[in-house]
Amino acid sequence: MTVRAILHIFVEPGKIEDVGEALTRIPEIIDIYEVTEKYDLIATAKANDLHKLRSVITEKLMKMYGVKAVGDNSSTLLSCG
């Protein structure tokens, strides 16, 4: 089963480009969008299981230099196939 997430990312001031570039080096990150809303970046991620996806979020994304937080409205989608 494939697991996907839509991640709303808050970034430290002046770090959007650095964080965006760092996100491109994470294989599970599929797309990255800079937005002009409540969040600074929205990224989509894909993993083979929920444990791996959780690990990417907590061990890579949330510890990344320049990331303040992963938003409270992030969504996890379970895809069958």
Summary of the structure (lengths in Angstrom):
residues: 81
radius of gyration: 11.9
end to end distance: 6.0
largest distance: 38.6
contacts: 229
relative contact order: 0.36
helix: 26%
strand: 40%
